[in-house]
Amino acid sequence: MVETDPELAQRLEQVIMTLLERRAATASICPSDAAREAHEGDTDGWRALMEPARRAAWRLVAAGKVEVTRAGRPVTETEARGPIRIRRAR
């Protein structure tokens, strides 16, 4: 099945929230965790989902559900460079 972008976006948001719910309240995940979980298959096709996973995280930030951090500190989308983490909003 070929997914449309809105379907993929919604699935990635759900995956992010599910992964966070499975972890301790203070734990965080990497966008690659969500991309790997959302990817269907054994190949490295999850890499193509990295940017969509990051975009899903920013939508969840806007909704007040998560924070995106760098070096343990919340960052805005314009400040985020390099590796980021996603955690529940505090």
C-alpha positions as CSV (number, residue, x, y, z in Angstrom):
1,M,0.0,0.0,0.0
2,V,1.3,3.4,-0.9
3,E,0.7,5.9,1.8
4,T,-0.2,9.5,1.3
5,D,1.7,12.2,3.2
6,P,-1.1,12.9,5.7
7,E,-1.3,9.2,6.5
8,L,2.4,8.9,7.0
9,A,2.4,12.1,9.1
10,Q,-0.3,10.8,11.4
11,R,1.3,7.4,11.7
12,L,4.7,9.0,12.7
13,E,3.0,11.2,15.3
14,Q,1.3,8.1,16.7
15,V,4.6,6.2,16.7
16,I,6.4,9.0,18.6
17,M,3.7,9.1,21.3
18,T,3.6,5.3,21.6
19,L,7.3,5.1,22.0
20,L,7.3,7.8,24.6
21,E,4.5,6.1,26.5
22,R,6.5,2.9,26.7
23,R,9.4,4.7,28.4
24,A,9.9,6.4,31.7
25,A,8.3,9.9,32.0
26,T,11.7,11.5,31.8
27,A,13.0,9.4,28.9
28,S,13.5,10.6,25.4
29,I,13.7,9.1,21.9
30,C,15.6,9.8,18.8
31,P,13.7,10.6,15.6
32,S,15.4,7.5,14.1
33,D,13.6,5.4,16.7
34,A,10.2,6.6,15.3
35,A,11.5,6.2,11.7
36,R,12.6,2.6,12.3
37,E,9.3,1.7,14.1
38,A,7.2,3.3,11.3
39,H,9.1,1.6,8.5
40,E,7.6,-1.6,7.2
41,G,10.4,-3.9,6.2
42,D,13.8,-5.2,7.0
43,T,15.7,-2.8,4.8
44,D,17.3,0.5,5.7
45,G,14.3,2.3,4.1
46,W,13.6,3.8,7.5
47,R,16.3,6.4,6.6
48,A,13.9,8.0,4.2
49,L,11.5,8.6,7.1
50,M,14.0,10.6,9.1
51,E,12.8,14.1,7.9
52,P,9.2,13.1,8.1
53,A,9.8,11.9,11.7
54,R,11.4,15.2,12.5
55,R,8.5,17.1,11.0
56,A,6.1,15.0,13.0
57,A,8.0,15.9,16.2
58,W,7.7,19.6,15.4
59,R,3.9,19.2,14.9
60,L,3.7,17.5,18.3
61,V,5.7,20.4,19.8
62,A,3.2,22.9,18.4
63,A,0.4,20.8,19.9
64,G,2.1,20.9,23.3
65,K,2.6,17.2,23.5
66,V,6.4,16.9,23.3
67,E,9.6,18.9,23.5
68,V,12.5,18.6,21.2
69,T,15.9,18.8,22.9
70,R,19.5,19.1,22.1
71,A,22.1,18.3,24.8
72,G,19.2,17.9,27.2
73,R,17.8,21.4,26.7
74,P,14.6,22.3,24.8
75,V,15.2,23.9,21.4
76,T,13.1,25.6,18.8
77,E,12.9,24.4,15.3
78,T,15.2,27.2,14.1
79,E,17.8,26.4,16.9
80,A,17.8,22.6,16.2
81,R,21.0,21.6,14.5
82,G,22.5,18.1,14.5
83,P,21.3,15.3,16.7
84,I,18.0,16.0,18.5
85,R,15.9,14.1,21.0
86,I,12.1,14.0,21.6
87,R,10.6,13.8,25.1
88,R,7.2,14.4,26.7
89,A,6.3,18.0,27.3
90,R,6.9,19.1,30.9
